[in-house]
Amino acid sequence: MIPCSRKCANVCENTMQRLLARLSASPVLTIGLGDEFCAHAGLFCLVPTPQGMRINANLDSIARSGLRINPRLLKLTLHEGEARP
C-alpha cells in the first residue's frame, strides 16, 4: 500500500497509476480505496457510502491478470438494481 497525505496526493496518484500499469498483466491482487483505483486498472476498489463500504470489481483488469476470483466475491460486487449474470 502506498500511503498518501493531502500534500503528496498528486505524486501518489501518479505513482499508483504507474504501479497499476506495470501490474496490469500480472497475477497480483490489487485492492484500493475509491472508484478511481478501479479506473486505473486496480482489480477491486472499496468505495465509502452512507451505508458503509461497497466493493467494486474491474472485470477487464481481473481478466487480464489471469487470477481466478471466487464467484462469491464477484457476487458481492453486484449492487442493488443491477442485473445478475
C-alpha positions as CSV (number, residue, x, y, z in Angstrom):
1,M,0.0,0.0,0.0
2,I,1.3,3.5,-0.8
3,P,0.3,5.9,2.0
4,C,-0.7,9.4,0.8
5,S,-1.2,12.7,2.6
6,R,-3.0,15.6,1.0
7,K,0.3,17.2,0.3
8,C,1.6,14.5,-1.9
9,A,-1.8,13.3,-3.4
10,N,-0.8,14.1,-7.0
11,V,2.6,12.4,-6.6
12,C,1.0,9.4,-5.0
13,E,-1.7,9.3,-7.7
14,N,1.0,9.3,-10.5
15,T,2.9,6.6,-8.6
16,M,-0.3,4.5,-8.2
17,Q,-1.1,4.8,-11.9
18,R,2.4,3.7,-12.9
19,L,2.4,0.8,-10.5
20,L,-1.0,-0.4,-11.6
21,A,0.0,-0.2,-15.2
22,R,3.1,-2.3,-14.6
23,L,1.0,-4.9,-12.7
24,S,-1.9,-4.9,-15.1
25,A,-1.0,-8.2,-16.8
26,S,0.4,-9.9,-13.7
27,P,-1.3,-12.2,-11.3
28,V,-1.3,-9.7,-8.4
29,L,-4.5,-9.0,-6.4
30,T,-4.8,-5.2,-6.1
31,I,-7.3,-3.6,-3.8
32,G,-7.6,0.2,-3.2
33,L,-9.8,2.9,-1.9
34,G,-12.2,4.8,-4.3
35,D,-13.6,4.3,-7.8
36,E,-10.5,5.9,-9.3
37,F,-8.4,2.9,-8.2
38,C,-10.5,0.6,-10.4
39,A,-10.4,3.2,-13.2
40,H,-6.6,3.0,-13.1
41,A,-6.6,-0.8,-13.6
42,G,-6.9,-1.9,-9.9
43,L,-8.8,-5.2,-9.5
44,F,-11.1,-4.2,-6.6
45,C,-11.9,-0.9,-5.0
46,L,-13.6,-0.1,-1.8
47,V,-16.0,2.8,-2.0
48,P,-17.4,4.6,1.0
49,T,-21.1,5.1,1.0
50,P,-23.6,6.4,3.6
51,Q,-24.5,2.8,4.4
52,G,-20.9,1.7,4.8
53,M,-18.2,0.4,2.4
54,R,-19.1,-1.0,-1.0
55,I,-16.8,-3.2,-3.1
56,N,-16.5,-2.8,-6.9
57,A,-14.7,-5.0,-9.3
58,N,-12.8,-4.1,-12.5
59,L,-13.7,-7.1,-14.6
60,D,-11.4,-6.1,-17.5
61,S,-8.4,-5.9,-15.2
62,I,-9.4,-9.2,-13.5
63,A,-9.5,-10.9,-16.9
64,R,-6.1,-9.5,-17.9
65,S,-4.5,-10.5,-14.6
66,G,-5.1,-14.2,-15.1
67,L,-6.2,-14.6,-11.4
68,R,-9.1,-16.9,-10.6
69,I,-11.5,-15.0,-8.4
70,N,-14.1,-16.9,-6.4
71,P,-17.6,-16.2,-7.9
72,R,-18.9,-15.5,-4.4
73,L,-16.5,-12.5,-4.2
74,L,-17.7,-11.2,-7.6
75,K,-21.3,-11.6,-6.5
76,L,-20.5,-9.2,-3.6
77,T,-19.7,-6.5,-6.2
78,L,-23.2,-6.5,-7.6
79,H,-25.3,-3.7,-6.2
80,E,-29.0,-3.2,-5.7
81,G,-30.7,-2.6,-9.1
82,E,-28.0,-4.3,-11.2
83,A,-28.7,-7.4,-13.2
84,R,-27.1,-10.6,-12.1
85,P,-25.1,-12.5,-14.7
